Amino acid sequence: MNYPKTVVVLLTSASLAVGLSAVLQAAEPAANASSFAAPTAQDKALQTQVSAALKADPGLAEARIEVAANEGVVTLRGGLRDADSVSRALALVASIEGVRRVENGLEVDASH
């Protein structure tokens, strides 16, 4: 019987698993911190450009749309009067140079 070898293998495996878990947990906050990093100058410029385009559109000028940009990904949040307005806002933003993707957080809100 090879019980001592089996015990050594099990203990080594357990040690590796605990070590790997510690490394992954230590790396996780660093990864999360980068996703909440302050917007770059390029992100701020894109955010300003998107906001201006939405305000310049007669059908969206009065809407309260919150705009955030992160590495070319633009997130829109707010309430619009109908589904056509939501589609219009998404298409307008997607057409702006520098926008890689649009995240839709817009909702239809008849009170607008």
DSSP file with accessible surface (Angstrom, degrees, kcal/mol):
  #  RESIDUE AA STRUCTURE BP1 BP2  ACC     N-H-->O    O-->H-N    N-H-->O    O-->H-N    TCO  KAPPA ALPHA  PHI   PSI    X-CA   Y-CA   Z-CA
    1    1 A M              0   0  182      0, 0.0     2,-0.0     0, 0.0     0, 0.0   0.000 360.0 360.0 360.0 144.4    0.0    0.0    0.0
    2    2 A N     >  +     0   0  109      1,-0.2     4,-2.2     2,-0.1     5,-0.2  -0.313 360.0 139.9-113.6  47.9    1.1    3.5   -0.8
    3    3 A Y  H  > S+     0   0  150      1,-0.2     4,-2.8     2,-0.2     5,-0.2   0.927  71.3  53.7 -60.4 -42.8   -0.7    5.5    1.8
    4    4 A P  H  > S+     0   0   98      0, 0.0     4,-2.3     0, 0.0    -1,-0.2   0.931 110.8  46.4 -60.8 -41.2    2.2    7.9    2.5
    5    5 A K  H  > S+     0   0  145      2,-0.2     4,-2.6     1,-0.2    -2,-0.2   0.914 112.6  50.6 -64.7 -42.0    2.5    8.8   -1.2
    6    6 A T  H  X S+     0   0   74     -4,-2.2     4,-2.6     2,-0.2    -1,-0.2   0.917 110.5  49.2 -61.9 -42.4   -1.2    9.2   -1.5
    7    7 A V  H  X S+     0   0   77     -4,-2.8     4,-2.8     2,-0.2     5,-0.2   0.927 111.2  49.5 -64.1 -43.0   -1.3   11.5    1.6
    8    8 A V  H  X S+     0   0   88     -4,-2.3     4,-2.6    -5,-0.2     5,-0.2   0.928 112.0  48.2 -62.6 -43.6    1.6   13.6    0.2
    9    9 A V  H  X S+     0   0   90     -4,-2.6     4,-2.6     2,-0.2    -2,-0.2   0.928 113.3  47.5 -63.6 -44.0   -0.1   13.9   -3.2
   10   10 A L  H  X S+     0   0  111     -4,-2.6     4,-2.5     2,-0.2    -2,-0.2   0.924 113.5  47.3 -64.1 -43.1   -3.4   15.0   -1.5
   11   11 A L  H  X S+     0   0  110     -4,-2.8     4,-2.4     2,-0.2    -2,-0.2   0.911 112.6  49.6 -65.9 -39.2   -1.7   17.5    0.7
   12   12 A T  H  X S+     0   0   73     -4,-2.6     4,-2.4    -5,-0.2    -2,-0.2   0.934 111.8  48.6 -64.9 -43.4    0.3   18.9   -2.2
   13   13 A S  H  X S+     0   0   66     -4,-2.6     4,-2.4     1,-0.2    -2,-0.2   0.918 111.6  49.5 -62.5 -42.8   -2.9   19.2   -4.3
   14   14 A A  H  X S+     0   0   53     -4,-2.5     4,-2.5     1,-0.2     5,-0.2   0.914 110.4  50.6 -64.1 -41.2   -4.7   20.9   -1.4
   15   15 A S  H  X S+     0   0   82     -4,-2.4     4,-2.6     1,-0.2    -2,-0.2   0.917 110.6  49.0 -63.0 -43.0   -1.8   23.4   -0.9
   16   16 A L  H  X S+     0   0  122     -4,-2.4     4,-2.8     2,-0.2     5,-0.2   0.912 111.0  50.3 -62.9 -41.6   -1.8   24.3   -4.6
   17   17 A A  H  X S+     0   0   60     -4,-2.4     4,-2.3     2,-0.2    -2,-0.2   0.923 112.0  46.7 -64.5 -42.6   -5.6   24.8   -4.6
   18   18 A V  H  X S+     0   0  106     -4,-2.5     4,-2.2     2,-0.2    -2,-0.2   0.928 113.9  48.8 -65.4 -42.8   -5.4   27.1   -1.5
   19   19 A G  H  X S+     0   0   36     -4,-2.6     4,-2.2    -5,-0.2    -2,-0.2   0.925 111.7  48.3 -62.8 -44.5   -2.5   29.0   -3.1
   20   20 A L  H  X S+     0   0  104     -4,-2.8     4,-2.6     1,-0.2     5,-0.2   0.915 109.7  52.8 -63.3 -41.0   -4.2   29.4   -6.4
   21   21 A S  H  X S+     0   0   53     -4,-2.3     4,-2.4    -5,-0.2    -1,-0.2   0.920 109.0  49.7 -61.2 -42.2   -7.4   30.6   -4.6
   22   22 A A  H  X S+     0   0   55     -4,-2.2     4,-2.1     1,-0.2    -1,-0.2   0.910 110.8  49.7 -64.3 -41.0   -5.4   33.3   -2.7
   23   23 A V  H  X S+     0   0   95     -4,-2.2     4,-2.0     2,-0.2    -2,-0.2   0.934 111.9  47.9 -64.4 -44.9   -3.7   34.5   -5.9
   24   24 A L  H  X S+     0   0  108     -4,-2.6     4,-1.7     1,-0.2    -2,-0.2   0.906 111.6  49.8 -64.3 -39.9   -7.1   34.8   -7.7
   25   25 A Q  H  < S+     0   0  129     -4,-2.4    -1,-0.2    -5,-0.2    -2,-0.2   0.887 110.5  50.5 -66.8 -36.5   -8.7   36.6   -4.8
   26   26 A A  H  X S+     0   0   74     -4,-2.1     4,-0.6    -5,-0.2    -1,-0.2   0.872 112.1  47.6 -68.7 -34.0   -5.8   39.1   -4.7
   27   27 A A  H  X S+     0   0   55     -4,-2.0     4,-1.9    -5,-0.2    -1,-0.2   0.800  97.7  72.5 -77.1 -27.8   -6.0   39.7   -8.4
   28   28 A E  H  X S+     0   0  117     -4,-1.7     4,-2.5     1,-0.2     5,-0.2   0.919  94.1  49.3 -59.6 -48.3   -9.8   40.3   -8.4
   29   29 A P  H  > S+     0   0   79      0, 0.0     4,-2.6     0, 0.0    -1,-0.2   0.902 109.7  53.4 -61.2 -35.3   -9.9   43.7   -6.7
   30   30 A A  H  X S+     0   0   67     -4,-0.6     4,-1.6     2,-0.2    -2,-0.2   0.919 110.3  47.0 -64.3 -40.8   -7.2   45.0   -9.1
   31   31 A A  H  X S+     0   0   58     -4,-1.9     4,-1.0     1,-0.2    -1,-0.2   0.920 114.3  47.1 -66.4 -42.3   -9.4   43.9  -12.0
   32   32 A N  H  X S+     0   0   79     -4,-2.5     4,-0.7     1,-0.2     3,-0.3   0.868 107.0  57.8 -67.5 -35.7  -12.5   45.5  -10.5
   33   33 A A  H >< S+     0   0   63     -4,-2.6     3,-0.8    -5,-0.2    -1,-0.2   0.892 102.3  54.4 -62.7 -37.5  -10.6   48.7   -9.7
   34   34 A S  H >< S+     0   0   81     -4,-1.6     3,-1.2     1,-0.2    -1,-0.2   0.842 102.6  56.6 -68.2 -30.0   -9.7   49.2  -13.3
   35   35 A S  H 3< S+     0   0   59     -4,-1.0    -1,-0.2    -3,-0.3    -2,-0.2   0.705 111.5  43.9 -74.7 -15.4  -13.4   48.9  -14.4
   36   36 A F  T << S+     0   0  171     -3,-0.8    -1,-0.2    -4,-0.7    -2,-0.2   0.157  86.5 133.6-110.5  17.4  -14.2   51.8  -12.1
   37   37 A A    <   -     0   0   67     -3,-1.2     3,-0.1     1,-0.1    -3,-0.1  -0.261  69.2 -87.2 -65.9 154.7  -11.2   53.9  -13.0
   38   38 A A        -     0   0   86      1,-0.1    -1,-0.1     0, 0.0    -2,-0.0  -0.315  55.0 -94.9 -60.1 144.2  -11.8   57.6  -13.7
   39   39 A P        -     0   0   59      0, 0.0    -1,-0.1     0, 0.0    31,-0.1  -0.319  40.2-122.0 -62.6 144.4  -12.7   58.3  -17.3
   40   40 A T     >  -     0   0   75      1,-0.1     4,-2.6    -3,-0.1     5,-0.2  -0.284  28.3-101.5 -77.2 170.2   -9.9   59.3  -19.6
   41   41 A A  H  > S+     0   0   84      1,-0.2     4,-2.5     2,-0.2     5,-0.2   0.887 126.3  52.9 -60.0 -37.8   -9.8   62.6  -21.5
   42   42 A Q  H  > S+     0   0  160      2,-0.2     4,-2.3     1,-0.2    -1,-0.2   0.909 108.7  49.1 -65.1 -40.6  -10.8   60.6  -24.6
   43   43 A D  H  > S+     0   0    7      2,-0.2     4,-2.7     1,-0.2    -2,-0.2   0.922 111.5  49.3 -64.0 -42.5  -13.8   59.1  -22.7
   44   44 A K  H  X S+     0   0  118     -4,-2.6     4,-2.4     1,-0.2    -2,-0.2   0.908 110.9  49.7 -63.7 -41.3  -14.8   62.6  -21.4
   45   45 A A  H  X S+     0   0   60     -4,-2.5     4,-2.5     2,-0.2    -1,-0.2   0.915 112.3  47.5 -63.8 -42.2  -14.6   64.0  -25.0
   46   46 A L  H  X S+     0   0   15     -4,-2.3     4,-2.8     2,-0.2     5,-0.2   0.921 110.8  51.9 -65.2 -41.7  -16.7   61.2  -26.4
   47   47 A Q  H  X S+     0   0   66     -4,-2.7     4,-2.6     1,-0.2    -2,-0.2   0.928 111.3  47.1 -60.3 -43.9  -19.3   61.7  -23.6
   48   48 A T  H  X S+     0   0   98     -4,-2.4     4,-2.5     2,-0.2    -1,-0.2   0.917 112.2  50.1 -63.8 -43.1  -19.5   65.4  -24.3
   49   49 A Q  H  X S+     0   0   98     -4,-2.5     4,-2.2     2,-0.2    -2,-0.2   0.917 112.2  47.0 -63.0 -43.3  -19.9   64.7  -28.1
   50   50 A V  H  X S+     0   0    0     -4,-2.8     4,-2.4     2,-0.2     5,-0.2   0.936 112.0  50.0 -65.5 -45.7  -22.6   62.1  -27.5
   51   51 A S  H  X S+     0   0   44     -4,-2.6     4,-2.2    -5,-0.2    -2,-0.2   0.920 111.3  49.2 -59.0 -43.0  -24.5   64.4  -25.1
   52   52 A A  H  X S+     0   0   59     -4,-2.5     4,-1.9     1,-0.2    -1,-0.2   0.901 109.8  51.3 -64.1 -40.9  -24.3   67.3  -27.6
   53   53 A A  H  X S+     0   0   28     -4,-2.2     4,-1.0     1,-0.2    -1,-0.2   0.905 110.5  48.7 -64.1 -40.4  -25.6   65.1  -30.4
   54   54 A L  H  < S+     0   0    8     -4,-2.4     3,-0.5     1,-0.2     6,-0.2   0.911 112.4  48.1 -66.3 -40.1  -28.6   64.0  -28.3
   55   55 A K  H  < S+     0   0  120     -4,-2.2    -1,-0.2     1,-0.2    -2,-0.2   0.806 108.3  55.6 -69.5 -29.1  -29.4   67.6  -27.4
   56   56 A A  H  < S+     0   0   81     -4,-1.9    -1,-0.2    -5,-0.2    -2,-0.2   0.704  86.6  92.1 -77.5 -18.7  -29.1   68.7  -31.0
   57   57 A D  S >X S-     0   0   24     -4,-1.0     4,-1.8    -3,-0.5     3,-1.6  -0.671  73.0-145.2 -79.6 121.3  -31.7   66.1  -32.2
   58   58 A P  T 34 S+     0   0  114      0, 0.0     4,-0.3     0, 0.0    -1,-0.2   0.833  98.4  51.0 -57.4 -32.9  -35.1   67.8  -32.1
   59   59 A G  T 34 S+     0   0   18      1,-0.2    -4,-0.1     2,-0.1    29,-0.1   0.649 122.3  30.7 -79.4 -12.6  -36.9   64.6  -31.0
   60   60 A L  T X4 S+     0   0    2     -3,-1.6     3,-1.5    -6,-0.2    -1,-0.2   0.460  87.3 101.5-122.1  -4.4  -34.5   64.0  -28.1
   61   61 A A  T 3< S+     0   0   26     -4,-1.8    -2,-0.1     1,-0.3    -1,-0.1   0.824  87.8  43.0 -56.6 -36.6  -33.5   67.5  -27.1
   62   62 A E  T 3  S+     0   0  180     -4,-0.3    -1,-0.3     2,-0.1    -2,-0.1   0.566  91.5 108.0 -87.5  -8.7  -35.8   67.6  -24.1
   63   63 A A    <   -     0   0   15     -3,-1.5     2,-1.0    -9,-0.2    17,-0.1  -0.375  69.1-132.4 -71.8 146.5  -35.0   64.1  -22.9
   64   64 A R        +     0   0  202     15,-0.5    15,-0.6    -2,-0.1     2,-0.5  -0.832  38.1 169.1 -99.6  95.4  -32.9   63.6  -19.8
   65   65 A I  E     -A   78   0A  28     -2,-1.0     2,-0.4    13,-0.2    13,-0.2  -0.945  26.7-145.4-114.3 122.7  -30.4   61.1  -20.9
   66   66 A E  E     -A   77   0A 119     11,-3.4    11,-2.1    -2,-0.5     2,-0.4  -0.727  18.7-160.5 -85.3 131.8  -27.4   60.2  -18.8
   67   67 A V  E     +A   76   0A   9     -2,-0.4     2,-0.4     9,-0.2     9,-0.2  -0.955  14.4 174.1-120.0 131.3  -24.3   59.5  -20.8
   68   68 A A  E     -A   75   0A  35      7,-2.1     7,-2.9    -2,-0.4     2,-0.4  -0.986   9.7-163.8-131.6 144.8  -21.2   57.6  -19.7
   69   69 A A  E     +A   74   0A   9     -2,-0.4     2,-0.3     5,-0.2     5,-0.2  -0.991  12.0 171.9-131.9 138.6  -18.3   56.5  -21.8
   70   70 A N  E >  S-A   73   0A  75      3,-2.0     3,-1.8    -2,-0.4    -2,-0.0  -0.862  75.9 -28.2-147.5 108.5  -15.5   54.0  -21.1
   71   71 A E  T 3  S-     0   0  137     -2,-0.3     3,-0.1     1,-0.3   -28,-0.0   0.873 126.8 -45.3  53.3  42.7  -13.1   52.9  -23.8
   72   72 A G  T 3  S+     0   0    8      1,-0.2    28,-2.8    28,-0.1    29,-1.5   0.385 112.1 119.2  86.4  -5.9  -15.5   53.6  -26.6
   73   73 A V  E <   -Ab  70 101A  17     -3,-1.8    -3,-2.0    27,-0.2     2,-0.5  -0.851  48.9-160.5 -95.0 117.7  -18.4   51.9  -24.9
   74   74 A V  E     -Ab  69 102A   0     27,-2.7    29,-3.3    -2,-0.7     2,-0.5  -0.879   2.9-160.4-103.7 128.3  -21.2   54.4  -24.4
   75   75 A T  E     -Ab  68 103A  31     -7,-2.9    -7,-2.1    -2,-0.5     2,-0.4  -0.927   4.8-163.0-109.2 129.2  -23.9   53.7  -21.8
   76   76 A L  E     +Ab  67 104A   0     27,-2.4    29,-2.1    -2,-0.5     2,-0.4  -0.932  10.5 176.6-112.0 135.2  -27.2   55.6  -22.0
   77   77 A R  E     +Ab  66 105A 122    -11,-2.1   -11,-3.4    -2,-0.4     2,-0.3  -0.994  28.8  76.3-136.2 145.6  -29.7   55.8  -19.1
   78   78 A G  E     -Ab  65 106A  26     27,-1.2    29,-2.5    -2,-0.4     2,-0.4  -0.877  69.5 -74.3 147.4-177.4  -32.9   57.6  -18.7
   79   79 A G  E     - b   0 107A   9    -15,-0.6   -15,-0.5    -2,-0.3     2,-0.3  -0.951  36.6-171.8-118.5 131.9  -36.6   57.6  -19.6
   80   80 A L  E     - b   0 108A   4     27,-3.1    29,-3.9    -2,-0.4    32,-0.1  -0.848  33.4-114.4-118.9 160.9  -38.0   58.4  -23.0
   81   81 A R  S    S-     0   0  126     -2,-0.3     2,-0.3    27,-0.2    27,-0.1   0.741  88.4  -0.8 -70.4 -26.2  -41.6   58.9  -24.1
   82   82 A D  S  > S-     0   0   57     25,-0.1     4,-1.6     1,-0.1     3,-0.4  -0.979  72.9 -98.6-157.4 170.8  -41.8   55.9  -26.5
   83   83 A A  H  > S+     0   0   59     -2,-0.3     4,-2.6     1,-0.2     5,-0.2   0.828 117.8  59.9 -64.8 -32.6  -39.9   53.0  -28.1
   84   84 A D  H  > S+     0   0  128      1,-0.2     4,-2.5     2,-0.2    -1,-0.2   0.892 104.0  50.8 -63.1 -38.3  -39.2   55.0  -31.3
   85   85 A S  H  > S+     0   0    7     -3,-0.4     4,-2.5     2,-0.2    -1,-0.2   0.892 109.6  50.4 -66.1 -38.8  -37.3   57.6  -29.2
   86   86 A V  H  X S+     0   0   14     -4,-1.6     4,-2.5     2,-0.2    -2,-0.2   0.953 112.5  46.5 -62.9 -48.1  -35.2   54.9  -27.6
   87   87 A S  H  X S+     0   0   73     -4,-2.6     4,-2.5     1,-0.2     5,-0.2   0.905 111.8  51.9 -60.6 -40.7  -34.4   53.4  -31.0
   88   88 A R  H  X S+     0   0  122     -4,-2.5     4,-2.5     2,-0.2    -1,-0.2   0.924 110.5  47.4 -62.4 -46.3  -33.6   56.9  -32.4
   89   89 A A  H  X S+     0   0    0     -4,-2.5     4,-2.5     2,-0.2     5,-0.2   0.929 112.9  48.6 -62.5 -44.3  -31.2   57.7  -29.5
   90   90 A L  H  X S+     0   0   41     -4,-2.5     4,-2.4     1,-0.2    -2,-0.2   0.920 113.4  46.5 -63.5 -43.5  -29.4   54.3  -29.8
   91   91 A A  H  X S+     0   0   65     -4,-2.5     4,-1.3    -5,-0.2    -1,-0.2   0.909 112.1  51.1 -66.6 -41.3  -29.0   54.7  -33.6
   92   92 A L  H  < S+     0   0   42     -4,-2.5     3,-0.5    -5,-0.2     4,-0.4   0.948 113.2  44.1 -60.9 -48.5  -27.8   58.3  -33.3
   93   93 A V  H >< S+     0   0    0     -4,-2.5     3,-1.6     1,-0.2    -2,-0.2   0.909 109.7  56.0 -65.7 -40.4  -25.2   57.4  -30.7
   94   94 A A  H 3< S+     0   0   60     -4,-2.4    -1,-0.2     1,-0.3    -2,-0.2   0.800 102.7  57.9 -62.9 -25.2  -24.0   54.3  -32.6
   95   95 A S  T 3< S+     0   0   91     -4,-1.3     2,-0.3    -3,-0.5    -1,-0.3   0.574  82.5 105.7 -82.8  -7.3  -23.4   56.5  -35.6
   96   96 A I  S X  S-     0   0   17     -3,-1.6     3,-1.9    -4,-0.4     2,-0.1  -0.565  80.4-110.8 -79.5 131.8  -20.9   58.7  -33.8
   97   97 A E  T 3  S+     0   0  175     -2,-0.3     3,-0.1     1,-0.2    -1,-0.1  -0.356 103.5  29.9 -61.2 133.9  -17.3   58.2  -34.6
   98   98 A G  T 3  S+     0   0   50      1,-0.3     2,-0.7    -2,-0.1    -1,-0.2   0.185  86.5 119.7 100.8 -15.8  -15.4   56.7  -31.7
   99   99 A V    <   +     0   0   20     -3,-1.9    -1,-0.3     1,-0.2   -26,-0.2  -0.750  33.7 176.2 -84.8 116.7  -18.4   54.8  -30.4
  100  100 A R        -     0   0  170    -28,-2.8     2,-0.3    -2,-0.7   -27,-0.2   0.802  67.6  -4.6 -86.8 -35.6  -17.5   51.1  -30.4
  101  101 A R  E     -b   73   0A 128    -29,-1.5   -27,-2.7    -8,-0.0     2,-0.5  -0.988  60.6-136.8-157.4 151.3  -20.7   49.9  -28.7
  102  102 A V  E     -b   74   0A  33     -2,-0.3     2,-0.6   -29,-0.2   -27,-0.2  -0.969  11.9-153.7-116.6 124.7  -23.8   51.3  -27.1
  103  103 A E  E     -b   75   0A  77    -29,-3.3   -27,-2.4    -2,-0.5     2,-0.8  -0.873  18.5-138.4 -96.0 123.4  -25.2   49.9  -23.8
  104  104 A N  E     +b   76   0A  88     -2,-0.6   -27,-0.1   -29,-0.2   -29,-0.1  -0.739  43.0 149.5 -92.0 110.1  -28.9   50.5  -23.6
  105  105 A G  E     +b   77   0A  28    -29,-2.1   -27,-1.2    -2,-0.8     2,-0.2   0.059  39.7 123.1-116.9  19.3  -30.2   51.6  -20.2
  106  106 A L  E     -b   78   0A  14    -29,-0.3     2,-0.3   -20,-0.1   -27,-0.2  -0.578  41.6-165.8 -84.2 146.1  -33.0   53.6  -21.6
  107  107 A E  E     -b   79   0A 140    -29,-2.5   -27,-3.1    -2,-0.2     2,-0.5  -0.934  26.4-110.3-129.6 153.3  -36.6   52.9  -20.7
  108  108 A V  E     +b   80   0A  88     -2,-0.3     2,-0.4   -29,-0.2   -27,-0.2  -0.735  38.7 174.1 -82.8 124.6  -40.0   54.0  -22.1
  109  109 A D    >   -     0   0   62    -29,-3.9     3,-2.2    -2,-0.5   -27,-0.1  -0.910  22.1-158.6-136.3 104.1  -41.6   56.4  -19.6
  110  110 A A  T 3  S+     0   0   94     -2,-0.4   -29,-0.1     1,-0.3    -1,-0.1   0.685  86.4  72.6 -60.9 -16.9  -44.8   57.9  -20.8
  111  111 A S  T 3         0   0   99    -31,-0.1    -1,-0.3     1,-0.0   -30,-0.1   0.593 360.0 360.0 -76.7  -6.5  -44.5   60.9  -18.4
  112  112 A H    <         0   0   98     -3,-2.2   -49,-0.1   -32,-0.1    -3,-0.0  -0.531 360.0 360.0 -89.8 360.0  -41.7   62.3  -20.5
